[in-house]
């Protein structure tokens, strides 16, 4: 005889985070949501050596990627002239004006 299926329970995490999205949500509701997400896991089910190896590999990849991207961005920014900085500033102002207009006119998501 096969085992009986467990009864389905509503997804509690979603309900807890919905409370934090309500207007005027208290700081305590955020604390409850974060603590719910950080509740203990069963470490006996986790393969610790494999997990540690994976963390080390991912950290190494992340470090190398971030350092390369930072160097590329620095070199790019270092060689910008006044006209290019003006264009970047104009784009930032335009973006701010569009977002402001959307907010004032309630024109939908932006």
Secondary structure as UniProt FT lines:
FT   HELIX           12..21
FT   TURN            23..24
FT   HELIX           27..37
FT   HELIX           43..45
FT   HELIX           48..78
FT   HELIX           82..105
//
